[in-house]
Amino acid sequence: MAARKDPRPCSIADTLALVGEKYSLLVLREVCLGNGRFDQLVRNIGAPRDILATRLRRLVDAGILAKHLYSERPQRFEYRPTRAGLELEPVLMTLMAWGDRHLRPDGERPMVLEHSCGQALAPAVTCRACGEEVRHEDLTARPQVPGWTVTGPTAA
């Protein structure tokens, strides 16, 4: 079968187009931690200033971050997550937990998020309808785009 010009329509691909660039998720991490000023972001992320400025502009344009003036002279801004940005926070928590489990075999974690119950957060994906934790074997993919199946495009 010849390679198809258009890849599978996918919300993951669409999301990665916005937040998958180098440093974008780290910007979101810092802003969610309350570090939204440019100099804080440069220091805590280690991104070159020009690249960081480009990422911030893209995240603001996408509605993931909002820019707020905190100094008139000189004019300076800080960045805060929008509702859409805060909805990405569980993704960051899950990525962090995965990294703690699979990339830190010594068990040392660079950061622990404490839940309001007083315990270290152990994020889990649950089904909103039934409340059960989601497991791979409980999922069934049902493509909704005409011309696509789970295995790929249908024959034309």
DSSP file (Angstrom, degrees, kcal/mol; ACC not computed):
  #  RESIDUE AA STRUCTURE BP1 BP2  ACC     N-H-->O    O-->H-N    N-H-->O    O-->H-N    TCO  KAPPA ALPHA  PHI   PSI    X-CA   Y-CA   Z-CA
    1    1 A M              0   0    0      0, 0.0     3,-0.1     0, 0.0     2,-0.1   0.000 360.0 360.0 360.0 134.9    0.0    0.0    0.0
    2    2 A A        -     0   0    0      1,-0.1     2,-0.1     0, 0.0     0, 0.0  -0.381 360.0 -93.9 -71.1 149.7    1.3    3.4   -0.9
    3    3 A A        -     0   0    0      1,-0.1     2,-0.3    -2,-0.1    -1,-0.1  -0.432  41.1-122.5 -65.8 135.2    2.0    5.9    1.9
    4    4 A R        -     0   0    0     -2,-0.1    -1,-0.1     1,-0.1     0, 0.0  -0.592   8.0-139.9 -81.0 139.6   -0.9    8.2    2.5
    5    5 A K  S    S+     0   0    0     -2,-0.3    -1,-0.1     1,-0.1    -2,-0.0   0.903  88.6  54.9 -66.3 -42.2   -0.3   11.9    2.2
    6    6 A D  S    S-     0   0    0     -3,-0.0    -1,-0.1     1,-0.0    -2,-0.1  -0.824  83.2-137.0 -98.9 125.8   -2.4   12.9    5.2
    7    7 A P        -     0   0    0      0, 0.0     3,-0.1     0, 0.0    -2,-0.1  -0.199  45.6 -64.8 -71.7 171.5   -1.7   11.2    8.5
    8    8 A R        -     0   0    0      1,-0.1     2,-0.2   145,-0.0     5,-0.1  -0.315  55.8-111.9 -55.7 128.9   -4.4    9.9   10.8
    9    9 A P        +     0   0    0      0, 0.0     2,-0.3     0, 0.0   136,-0.1  -0.505  54.0 168.1 -61.6 130.1   -6.6   12.8   12.1
   10   10 A C     >  -     0   0    0     -2,-0.2     4,-2.0     1,-0.1     5,-0.1  -0.965  47.1-147.9-157.4 129.1   -5.7   12.9   15.8
   11   11 A S  H  > S+     0   0    0     -2,-0.3     4,-2.3     2,-0.2     5,-0.2   0.792 104.3  58.7 -67.1 -27.9   -6.3   15.1   18.8
   12   12 A I  H  > S+     0   0    0      2,-0.2     4,-2.8     1,-0.2    -1,-0.2   0.945 107.6  45.8 -65.0 -46.3   -2.9   14.0   20.3
   13   13 A A  H  > S+     0   0    0      1,-0.2     4,-1.7     2,-0.2    -2,-0.2   0.904 112.9  50.6 -62.4 -41.0   -1.1   15.3   17.1
   14   14 A D  H  X S+     0   0    0     -4,-2.0     4,-0.6     2,-0.2    -1,-0.2   0.901 112.2  46.9 -63.7 -40.6   -3.1   18.5   17.2
   15   15 A T  H >X S+     0   0    0     -4,-2.3     4,-2.7     1,-0.2     3,-1.2   0.916 110.0  52.4 -67.4 -43.4   -2.2   19.0   20.9
   16   16 A L  H 3X S+     0   0    0     -4,-2.8     4,-2.3     1,-0.3    -1,-0.2   0.816  99.1  64.5 -63.5 -29.0    1.5   18.3   20.3
   17   17 A A  H 3< S+     0   0    0     -4,-1.7    -1,-0.3    -5,-0.2    -2,-0.2   0.808 113.9  33.9 -61.7 -27.5    1.5   20.8   17.5
   18   18 A L  H << S+     0   0    0     -3,-1.2    -2,-0.2    -4,-0.6    -1,-0.2   0.854 137.1  16.9 -93.4 -42.2    0.8   23.4   20.2
   19   19 A V  H  < S+     0   0    0     -4,-2.7     6,-0.4     1,-0.1    -3,-0.2   0.360 102.6  85.2-117.0   5.0    2.7   22.1   23.3
   20   20 A G     <  +     0   0    0     -4,-2.3    -3,-0.1    -5,-0.3    -1,-0.1   0.526  61.6 107.4 -88.9  -5.0    5.1   19.6   21.8
   21   21 A E  S >> S-     0   0    0     -5,-0.2     3,-2.0    -3,-0.1     4,-0.5  -0.408  89.0 -81.0 -71.5 150.4    7.9   22.0   20.9
   22   22 A K  T 34 S+     0   0    0      1,-0.3    -1,-0.1     2,-0.1    -2,-0.1  -0.259 115.6   9.9 -52.7 132.1   11.0   21.9   23.1
   23   23 A Y  T 3> S+     0   0    0     -3,-0.1     4,-2.4    -4,-0.1    -1,-0.3   0.090  96.4 106.7  85.3 -17.0   10.5   23.9   26.3
   24   24 A S  H <> S+     0   0    0     -3,-2.0     4,-2.0     1,-0.2    -2,-0.1   0.926  83.4  42.2 -61.5 -46.7    6.7   24.4   25.9
   25   25 A L  H  X S+     0   0    0     -4,-0.5     4,-2.4    -6,-0.4    -1,-0.2   0.822 113.0  54.8 -69.5 -28.9    5.7   21.9   28.6
   26   26 A L  H  > S+     0   0    0      2,-0.2     4,-2.3     1,-0.2    -1,-0.2   0.868 106.0  52.1 -70.6 -35.1    8.4   23.2   30.8
   27   27 A V  H  X S+     0   0    0     -4,-2.4     4,-2.6     2,-0.2     5,-0.2   0.944 110.8  47.8 -60.4 -47.5    7.0   26.7   30.4
   28   28 A L  H  X S+     0   0    0     -4,-2.0     4,-2.6     1,-0.2    -2,-0.2   0.895 109.2  54.2 -62.4 -40.2    3.6   25.3   31.5
   29   29 A R  H  X S+     0   0    0     -4,-2.4     4,-1.5     1,-0.2    -1,-0.2   0.955 112.0  43.8 -55.8 -51.5    5.2   23.5   34.4
   30   30 A E  H  <>S+     0   0    0     -4,-2.3     5,-2.9     1,-0.2     4,-0.4   0.905 113.2  49.9 -64.4 -42.7    6.8   26.7   35.7
   31   31 A V  H ><5S+     0   0    0     -4,-2.6     3,-1.2     1,-0.2    -1,-0.2   0.897 110.0  51.3 -64.8 -39.3    3.7   28.9   35.1
   32   32 A C  H 3<5S+     0   0    0     -4,-2.6    -1,-0.2     1,-0.3    -2,-0.2   0.797 106.9  54.6 -67.5 -26.8    1.6   26.3   37.0
   33   33 A L  T 3<5S-     0   0    0     -4,-1.5    -1,-0.3    -5,-0.2    -2,-0.2   0.521 127.0-102.8 -80.5  -5.2    4.1   26.5   39.9
   34   34 A G  T < 5S+     0   0    0     -3,-1.2     2,-0.9    -4,-0.4    -3,-0.2   0.564  86.4 123.9  96.5  10.2    3.6   30.3   40.0
   35   35 A N      < +     0   0    0     -5,-2.9    -1,-0.1    -6,-0.2    -2,-0.1  -0.694  21.7 142.2-103.5  78.8    6.8   31.2   38.2
   36   36 A G        +     0   0    0     -2,-0.9    43,-2.1    -5,-0.2     2,-0.3   0.392  30.8 105.4-104.9   3.2    5.4   33.3   35.3
   37   37 A R  B  > S-A   78   0A   0     41,-0.2     4,-2.5    -3,-0.1     3,-0.4  -0.640  75.2-121.7 -87.3 145.3    7.9   36.1   35.0
   38   38 A F  H  > S+     0   0    0     39,-0.7     4,-2.7    -2,-0.3     5,-0.2   0.883 110.9  49.1 -53.9 -47.7   10.3   35.9   32.0
   39   39 A D  H  > S+     0   0    0      1,-0.2     4,-2.3     2,-0.2    -1,-0.3   0.871 111.3  50.7 -63.8 -36.0   13.5   36.0   34.1
   40   40 A Q  H  > S+     0   0    0     -3,-0.4     4,-2.9     2,-0.2     5,-0.3   0.920 111.0  49.2 -63.5 -43.1   12.1   33.2   36.3
   41   41 A L  H  X>S+     0   0    0     -4,-2.5     4,-2.1     2,-0.2     5,-0.5   0.920 110.9  49.1 -64.0 -44.1   11.3   31.1   33.3
   42   42 A V  H  X5S+     0   0    0     -4,-2.7     4,-2.2    -5,-0.2     5,-0.2   0.946 115.9  43.9 -59.5 -48.3   14.7   31.6   31.7
   43   43 A R  H  <5S+     0   0    0     -4,-2.3    -2,-0.2     1,-0.2    -1,-0.2   0.920 118.8  41.1 -64.1 -46.0   16.4   30.7   35.0
   44   44 A N  H  <5S+     0   0    0     -4,-2.9    -1,-0.2    -5,-0.2    -2,-0.2   0.728 125.2  33.6 -81.0 -22.3   14.2   27.6   35.8
   45   45 A I  H  <5S-     0   0    0     -4,-2.1    -3,-0.2    -5,-0.3    -2,-0.2   0.789  88.9-140.4-100.7 -36.7   14.0   26.2   32.3
   46   46 A G     << +     0   0    0     -4,-2.2    -4,-0.1    -5,-0.5    -3,-0.1   0.672  47.4 149.8  81.9  16.6   17.4   27.1   30.8
   47   47 A A        -     0   0    0     -6,-0.4    -1,-0.3    -5,-0.2    -2,-0.1  -0.555  56.7 -99.1 -81.0 146.2   15.9   27.9   27.4
   48   48 A P     >  -     0   0    0      0, 0.0     4,-2.8     0, 0.0     5,-0.2  -0.391  35.5-118.9 -59.2 143.7   17.6   30.6   25.2
   49   49 A R  H  > S+     0   0    0      1,-0.2     4,-2.5     2,-0.2     5,-0.2   0.862 110.8  50.5 -57.6 -41.4   15.7   33.9   25.6
   50   50 A D  H  > S+     0   0    0      2,-0.2     4,-1.7     1,-0.2    -1,-0.2   0.900 113.1  45.4 -67.5 -39.4   14.7   34.1   22.0
   51   51 A I  H  > S+     0   0    0      2,-0.2     4,-2.6     1,-0.2    -2,-0.2   0.913 112.3  51.8 -68.9 -41.8   13.3   30.6   21.9
   52   52 A L  H  X S+     0   0    0     -4,-2.8     4,-2.7     1,-0.2     5,-0.2   0.920 108.2  51.5 -60.1 -44.0   11.5   31.1   25.2
   53   53 A A  H  X S+     0   0    0     -4,-2.5     4,-2.2     1,-0.2    -1,-0.2   0.892 110.5  49.3 -60.1 -39.7    9.9   34.3   23.8
   54   54 A T  H  X S+     0   0    0     -4,-1.7     4,-2.2     2,-0.2    -2,-0.2   0.920 111.5  48.3 -65.8 -43.7    8.7   32.4   20.8
   55   55 A R  H  X S+     0   0    0     -4,-2.6     4,-2.5     2,-0.2     5,-0.2   0.916 111.6  50.0 -63.5 -43.0    7.2   29.6   22.9
   56   56 A L  H  X S+     0   0    0     -4,-2.7     4,-2.4     1,-0.2     5,-0.2   0.929 110.1  49.9 -61.2 -45.3    5.5   32.1   25.2
   57   57 A R  H  X S+     0   0    0     -4,-2.2     4,-2.8     1,-0.2    -1,-0.2   0.916 112.3  48.1 -59.1 -43.7    4.0   34.0   22.2
   58   58 A R  H  X S+     0   0    0     -4,-2.2     4,-1.8     2,-0.2    -1,-0.2   0.898 111.8  48.7 -65.4 -41.4    2.7   30.7   20.7
   59   59 A L  H  <>S+     0   0    0     -4,-2.5     5,-2.5     2,-0.2     6,-1.5   0.853 113.4  47.4 -69.0 -34.2    1.2   29.5   24.0
   60   60 A V  H ><5S+     0   0    0     -4,-2.4     3,-1.6     4,-0.2    -2,-0.2   0.940 111.5  50.3 -68.6 -47.4   -0.5   32.9   24.5
   61   61 A D  H 3<5S+     0   0    0     -4,-2.8    -2,-0.2     1,-0.3    -1,-0.2   0.826 109.1  52.9 -59.6 -31.9   -1.8   32.9   20.9
   62   62 A A  T 3<5S-     0   0    0     -4,-1.8    -1,-0.3    -5,-0.2    -2,-0.2   0.531 115.9-115.7 -81.7  -6.3   -3.2   29.3   21.5
   63   63 A G  T < 5S+     0   0    0     -3,-1.6    21,-0.4    -4,-0.3    22,-0.4   0.694  87.2 113.1  80.7  18.3   -5.1   30.4   24.6
   64   64 A I  S   <S+     0   0    0     -5,-2.5    18,-2.1    -6,-0.2     2,-0.3   0.789  80.1  28.3 -90.9 -33.2   -3.0   28.2   26.9
   65   65 A L  E    S-B   81   0A   0     -6,-1.5     2,-0.4    16,-0.3    -2,-0.3  -0.911  70.1-146.9-123.9 154.2   -1.4   31.2   28.7
   66   66 A A  E     -B   80   0A   0     14,-3.0    14,-2.4    -2,-0.3     2,-0.5  -0.952  15.3-134.6-119.1 144.2   -2.5   34.7   29.4
   67   67 A K  E     -B   79   0A   0     -2,-0.4     2,-0.4    12,-0.2    12,-0.2  -0.856  22.1-171.0-101.8 127.4   -0.1   37.7   29.6
   68   68 A H  E     -B   78   0A   0     10,-3.1    10,-2.8    -2,-0.5     2,-0.3  -0.976  22.3-126.5-125.1 130.6   -0.6   40.1   32.5
   69   69 A L  E     +B   77   0A   0     -2,-0.4     8,-0.3     8,-0.2     3,-0.1  -0.568  33.1 165.4 -71.3 127.8    1.2   43.5   32.9
   70   70 A Y  E     +     0   0A   0      6,-2.7     2,-0.3    -2,-0.3     7,-0.2   0.483  66.3  35.9-120.5  -8.1    2.9   43.7   36.3
   71   71 A S  E   > -B   76   0A   0      5,-1.4     5,-2.2     1,-0.1    -1,-0.3  -0.970  53.5-166.9-146.7 130.5    5.2   46.8   35.7
   72   72 A E  T   5S+     0   0    0     -2,-0.3     3,-0.3     1,-0.3    -1,-0.1   0.898  76.9  61.5 -80.1 -43.3    4.4   49.9   33.6
   73   73 A R  T   5S+     0   0    0      1,-0.5    -1,-0.3     2,-0.1     2,-0.1  -0.937 121.7  15.2-132.9 109.7    8.0   51.3   33.5
   74   74 A P  T   5S-     0   0    0      0, 0.0    -1,-0.5     0, 0.0     2,-0.4   0.660 109.2-120.2 -71.6 157.3    9.7   49.3   32.1
   75   75 A Q  T   5 +     0   0    0     -3,-0.3     2,-0.3    -2,-0.1    -3,-0.2  -0.499  43.9 170.7 -68.2 119.8    6.8   47.4   30.7
   76   76 A R  E   < - B   0  71A   0     -5,-2.2    -6,-2.7    -2,-0.4    -5,-1.4  -0.973  14.7-159.6-135.3 148.3    7.0   43.9   32.0
   77   77 A F  E     - B   0  69A   0     -2,-0.3   -39,-0.7    -8,-0.3     2,-0.3  -0.868   6.3-155.5-125.4 155.5    4.6   40.9   31.9
   78   78 A E  E     -AB  37  68A   0    -10,-2.8   -10,-3.1    -2,-0.3     2,-0.4  -0.919  20.0-129.7-123.8 159.2    4.0   37.7   33.7
   79   79 A Y  E     - B   0  67A   0    -43,-2.1   -12,-0.2    -2,-0.3   -45,-0.1  -0.879  22.0-177.3-113.4 139.0    2.3   34.7   32.3
   80   80 A R  E     - B   0  66A   0    -14,-2.4   -14,-3.0    -2,-0.4     2,-0.2  -0.960  32.7-103.1-131.5 149.5   -0.5   32.7   34.0
   81   81 A P  E     - B   0  65A   0      0, 0.0   -16,-0.3     0, 0.0     2,-0.1  -0.492  31.2-143.8 -72.1 141.4   -2.3   29.6   32.9
   82   82 A T     >  -     0   0    0    -18,-2.1     4,-2.7    -2,-0.2     5,-0.2  -0.281  40.4 -87.8 -83.9-178.4   -5.8   30.0   31.3
   83   83 A R  H  > S+     0   0    0      1,-0.2     4,-1.7     2,-0.2     5,-0.1   0.918 134.5  50.7 -57.8 -42.4   -8.5   27.5   32.0
   84   84 A A  H  > S+     0   0    0    -21,-0.4     4,-0.5     1,-0.2    -1,-0.2   0.892 109.9  50.4 -63.7 -38.5   -7.2   25.6   29.0
   85   85 A G  H >4 S+     0   0    0    -22,-0.4     3,-1.2   -21,-0.3     4,-0.4   0.911 108.5  51.2 -64.6 -42.8   -3.7   25.7   30.4
   86   86 A L  H >< S+     0   0    0     -4,-2.7     3,-1.1     1,-0.3    -1,-0.2   0.812 101.4  62.3 -65.1 -28.8   -4.8   24.4   33.8
   87   87 A E  H 3< S+     0   0    0     -4,-1.7    -1,-0.3     1,-0.2     4,-0.3   0.704  99.4  56.2 -69.1 -17.7   -6.6   21.5   32.0
   88   88 A L  T XX S+     0   0    0     -3,-1.2     4,-1.7    -4,-0.5     3,-0.8   0.606  83.6  87.3 -84.6 -12.9   -3.1   20.5   30.8
   89   89 A E  H <> S+     0   0    0     -3,-1.1     4,-2.3    -4,-0.4     5,-0.2   0.880  82.9  55.0 -58.3 -41.4   -1.8   20.3   34.4
   90   90 A P  H 3> S+     0   0    0      0, 0.0     4,-2.3     0, 0.0    -1,-0.3   0.842 104.6  55.9 -60.9 -29.9   -2.9   16.7   34.9
   91   91 A V  H <> S+     0   0    0     -3,-0.8     4,-2.5    -4,-0.3    -2,-0.2   0.928 108.1  47.7 -64.1 -44.2   -0.9   15.8   31.8
   92   92 A L  H  X S+     0   0    0     -4,-1.7     4,-2.5     2,-0.2    -1,-0.2   0.907 111.3  50.6 -61.7 -42.2    2.2   17.3   33.4
   93   93 A M  H  X S+     0   0    0     -4,-2.3     4,-2.4     2,-0.2    -1,-0.2   0.902 111.6  47.6 -63.2 -41.4    1.5   15.4   36.7
   94   94 A T  H  X S+     0   0    0     -4,-2.3     4,-2.3     2,-0.2    -2,-0.2   0.900 111.8  49.8 -68.6 -40.7    1.2   12.1   34.8
   95   95 A L  H  X S+     0   0    0     -4,-2.5     4,-2.5     2,-0.2    -2,-0.2   0.907 111.3  50.0 -62.1 -41.4    4.4   12.7   32.8
   96   96 A M  H  X S+     0   0    0     -4,-2.5     4,-2.6     2,-0.2    -2,-0.2   0.927 110.7  48.7 -63.8 -44.7    6.2   13.5   36.0
   97   97 A A  H  X S+     0   0    0     -4,-2.4     4,-2.1     2,-0.2    -1,-0.2   0.897 111.2  50.6 -63.0 -40.3    4.9   10.3   37.7
   98   98 A W  H  X S+     0   0    0     -4,-2.3     4,-2.9     2,-0.2     5,-0.4   0.934 111.6  47.9 -61.8 -45.9    6.0    8.3   34.7
   99   99 A G  H  X>S+     0   0    0     -4,-2.5     4,-2.3     1,-0.2     5,-0.5   0.888 109.6  52.7 -62.6 -39.6    9.4    9.8   34.8
  100  100 A D  H  <5S+     0   0    0     -4,-2.6     4,-0.5     1,-0.2     7,-0.3   0.903 116.3  40.2 -61.9 -40.4    9.7    9.2   38.5
  101  101 A R  H  <5S+     0   0    0     -4,-2.1    -2,-0.2    -5,-0.2    -1,-0.2   0.902 128.9  25.9 -74.3 -42.5    8.9    5.5   38.0
  102  102 A H  H  <5S+     0   0    0     -4,-2.9    -3,-0.2    -5,-0.2    -2,-0.2   0.664 126.7  37.9-104.0 -18.4   10.8    4.8   34.8
  103  103 A L  T  <5S+     0   0    0     -4,-2.3    -3,-0.2    -5,-0.4    -2,-0.1   0.471 112.2  54.1-112.8  -4.3   13.7    7.2   34.7
  104  104 A R    > < +     0   0    0     -5,-0.5     3,-2.4    -4,-0.5    -1,-0.2  -0.606  55.1 166.5-129.7  70.9   14.7    7.4   38.4
  105  105 A P  T 3  S+     0   0    0      0, 0.0    -1,-0.1     0, 0.0    -5,-0.0   0.727  74.2  67.4 -61.9 -19.8   15.3    3.8   39.5
  106  106 A D  T 3  S-     0   0    0      2,-0.1     3,-0.1    -3,-0.1    -2,-0.0   0.615 107.6-125.5 -74.2 -10.5   16.9    5.1   42.6
  107  107 A G    <   +     0   0    0     -3,-2.4     2,-0.5     1,-0.3    -1,-0.1   0.398  63.9 138.3  82.6  -4.0   13.5    6.4   43.7
  108  108 A E        -     0   0    0      2,-0.0    -1,-0.3    -8,-0.0    -2,-0.1  -0.643  37.7-159.4 -78.4 125.4   14.8    9.9   44.3
  109  109 A R        -     0   0    0     -2,-0.5     3,-0.1     1,-0.1    -9,-0.0  -0.883  17.8-146.6-107.2 135.1   12.3   12.4   42.9
  110  110 A P  S    S+     0   0    0      0, 0.0     2,-0.3     0, 0.0    -1,-0.1   0.783  87.0  11.5 -68.0 -25.3   13.3   16.0   42.1
  111  111 A M        -     0   0    0    -15,-0.1     2,-0.5    -3,-0.0     0, 0.0  -0.993  62.9-156.1-152.0 144.2    9.9   17.3   43.2
  112  112 A V        -     0   0    0     -2,-0.3     2,-0.6    -3,-0.1     8,-0.0  -0.988  12.6-146.6-120.5 131.1    6.9   15.9   45.0
  113  113 A L        -     0   0    0     -2,-0.5     8,-3.8     8,-0.2     2,-0.5  -0.869  16.4-149.7 -94.3 123.7    3.5   17.4   44.6
  114  114 A E  B     -C  120   0B   0     -2,-0.6     6,-0.2     6,-0.3     2,-0.1  -0.815   7.5-139.6 -97.1 130.4    1.5   17.2   47.8
  115  115 A H    >   -     0   0    0      4,-3.1     3,-2.4    -2,-0.5    -1,-0.0  -0.395  30.9-103.2 -79.4 162.6   -2.2   16.8   47.6
  116  116 A S  T 3  S+     0   0    0      1,-0.3    -1,-0.1     2,-0.1    -2,-0.0   0.678 120.1  68.8 -62.9 -16.1   -4.5   18.8   50.0
  117  117 A C  T 3  S-     0   0    0      2,-0.2    -1,-0.3     1,-0.0     3,-0.1   0.570 118.6-110.8 -76.7  -8.0   -5.0   15.5   51.9
  118  118 A G  S <  S+     0   0    0     -3,-2.4     2,-0.2     1,-0.4    -2,-0.1   0.369  81.7 113.2  96.4  -4.6   -1.3   15.8   52.9
  119  119 A Q  S    S-     0   0    0      1,-0.1    -4,-3.1    -5,-0.0    -1,-0.4  -0.655  78.3 -93.9-100.5 156.8    0.0   12.9   50.9
  120  120 A A  B     -C  114   0B   0     -6,-0.2    -6,-0.3    -2,-0.2     2,-0.1  -0.492  53.6-104.5 -64.5 134.6    2.3   12.9   47.9
  121  121 A L        -     0   0    0     -8,-3.8    -8,-0.2    -2,-0.2    -1,-0.1  -0.406  34.1-174.1 -66.6 132.9    0.2   12.9   44.7
  122  122 A A        -     0   0    0     -2,-0.1    -1,-0.1    -3,-0.1   -28,-0.1  -0.837  22.6-148.2-123.0  89.5   -0.1    9.7   42.8
  123  123 A P        +     0   0    0      0, 0.0     2,-0.3     0, 0.0    -2,-0.0  -0.243  20.1 178.1 -65.9 147.1   -2.0   10.7   39.7
  124  124 A A        -     0   0    0      2,-0.0     2,-0.5     9,-0.0   -30,-0.0  -0.992  28.8-125.1-145.2 143.8   -4.3    8.2   38.1
  125  125 A V        -     0   0    0     -2,-0.3     9,-3.1     9,-0.2     2,-0.3  -0.803  35.8-177.2 -89.5 126.1   -6.6    8.4   35.0
  126  126 A T  B     -D  133   0C   0     -2,-0.5     2,-0.5     7,-0.3     7,-0.2  -0.892  32.1-106.9-123.5 155.3  -10.1    7.5   35.9
  127  127 A C     >  -     0   0    0      5,-2.9     4,-2.7    -2,-0.3     5,-0.1  -0.683  21.5-149.4 -78.7 125.0  -13.3    7.1   33.9
  128  128 A R  T  4 S+     0   0    0     -2,-0.5    -1,-0.2     1,-0.2     0, 0.0   0.830  94.1  53.5 -64.8 -31.3  -15.6   10.0   34.8
  129  129 A A  T  4 S+     0   0    0      1,-0.1    -1,-0.2     3,-0.1    -2,-0.0   0.928 128.4  12.8 -71.7 -45.8  -18.7    7.9   34.1
  130  130 A C  T  4 S-     0   0    0      2,-0.2    -2,-0.2     0, 0.0    -1,-0.1   0.608  91.5-128.3-110.5 -14.4  -17.9    4.9   36.4
  131  131 A G     <  +     0   0    0     -4,-2.7     2,-0.1     1,-0.3    -3,-0.1   0.424  60.8 136.3  83.1  -1.9  -15.0    6.2   38.5
  132  132 A E        -     0   0    0      1,-0.1    -5,-2.9    -5,-0.1    -1,-0.3  -0.483  63.5-100.4 -81.3 151.3  -12.8    3.3   37.8
  133  133 A E  B     -D  126   0C   0     -7,-0.2     2,-0.4    -2,-0.1    -7,-0.3  -0.458  42.1-114.7 -66.8 138.9   -9.1    3.6   37.0
  134  134 A V        -     0   0    0     -9,-3.1     2,-0.3    -2,-0.1    -9,-0.2  -0.613  34.6-175.6 -81.8 131.0   -8.4    3.3   33.3
  135  135 A R    >   -     0   0    0     -2,-0.4     3,-1.9     1,-0.1     4,-0.3  -0.939  34.9-118.8-122.8 149.1   -6.4    0.3   32.2
  136  136 A H  G >  S+     0   0    0     -2,-0.3     3,-1.9     1,-0.3    -1,-0.1   0.894 112.5  56.9 -51.7 -45.7   -5.2   -0.4   28.6
  137  137 A E  G 3  S+     0   0    0      1,-0.3    -1,-0.3    -3,-0.1    -3,-0.0   0.608 100.8  58.8 -68.0 -10.3   -7.1   -3.6   28.4
  138  138 A D  G <  S+     0   0    0     -3,-1.9     2,-0.3     2,-0.0    -1,-0.3   0.436  90.2  93.2 -94.5  -0.4  -10.4   -1.8   29.2
  139  139 A L    <   -     0   0    0     -3,-1.9     2,-0.4    -4,-0.3    -3,-0.0  -0.715  49.0-172.6-101.3 145.0  -10.2    0.5   26.2
  140  140 A T        -     0   0    0     -2,-0.3     2,-0.3     2,-0.0    -3,-0.0  -0.983  19.5-140.0-131.9 121.2  -11.7    0.1   22.7
  141  141 A A        -     0   0    0     -2,-0.4     9,-0.2     1,-0.0    -2,-0.0  -0.640  17.3-175.3 -81.8 135.3  -10.8    2.6   20.0
  142  142 A R        -     0   0    0     -2,-0.3     7,-0.1     7,-0.1    -2,-0.0  -0.809  18.9-142.9-131.9  90.9  -13.6    3.7   17.7
  143  143 A P        -     0   0    0      0, 0.0     7,-0.1     0, 0.0     5,-0.0  -0.247  13.2-169.7 -55.8 138.0  -12.4    6.0   15.0
  144  144 A Q        +     0   0    0      2,-0.1     5,-0.0     5,-0.1     0, 0.0   0.410  56.0  96.0-109.8  -2.4  -14.9    8.7   14.1
  145  145 A V  S >  S-     0   0    0   -136,-0.1     3,-1.6     1,-0.0  -137,-0.0  -0.808  81.5-114.7 -95.1 124.2  -13.3   10.1   11.0
  146  146 A P  T 3  S+     0   0    0      0, 0.0     3,-0.1     0, 0.0    -2,-0.1  -0.272 100.6  28.4 -55.6 137.6  -14.7    8.7    7.7
  147  147 A G  T 3  S+     0   0    0      1,-0.2     7,-2.6     6,-0.1     2,-0.4   0.470 102.6  99.2  91.2   2.9  -12.2    6.7    5.8
  148  148 A W  E <   +E  153   0D   0     -3,-1.6    -1,-0.2     5,-0.3     2,-0.2  -0.965  42.6 178.6-126.9 140.9  -10.2    5.6    8.9
  149  149 A T  E >   -E  152   0D   0      3,-3.1     3,-0.6    -2,-0.4    -7,-0.1  -0.693  50.8 -91.8-120.7 179.1  -10.2    2.4   11.0
  150  150 A V  T 3  S+     0   0    0      1,-0.2    -8,-0.1    -2,-0.2    -1,-0.0   0.876 127.8  48.0 -60.3 -37.0   -8.1    1.5   14.0
  151  151 A T  T 3  S-     0   0    0      1,-0.2    -1,-0.2    -3,-0.0    -3,-0.0   0.619 125.4 -84.9 -82.9 -11.7   -5.4    0.0   11.7
  152  152 A G  E <  S-E  149   0D   0     -3,-0.6    -3,-3.1     0, 0.0    -1,-0.2  -0.950  74.0  -9.0 143.4-162.3   -5.3    2.9    9.3
  153  153 A P  E     -E  148   0D   0      0, 0.0    -5,-0.3     0, 0.0     2,-0.2  -0.361  64.1-120.0 -70.7 148.2   -7.1    4.4    6.2
  154  154 A T        -     0   0    0     -7,-2.6     2,-0.1     1,-0.1    -5,-0.0  -0.492  42.0 -85.2 -80.0 158.1   -9.7    2.3    4.4
  155  155 A A              0   0    0     -2,-0.2    -1,-0.1     1,-0.1    -8,-0.0  -0.388 360.0 360.0 -64.4 139.4   -9.1    1.5    0.8
  156  156 A A              0   0    0     -2,-0.1    -1,-0.1    -3,-0.1    -2,-0.0   0.460 360.0 360.0 -80.9 360.0  -10.3    4.3   -1.5
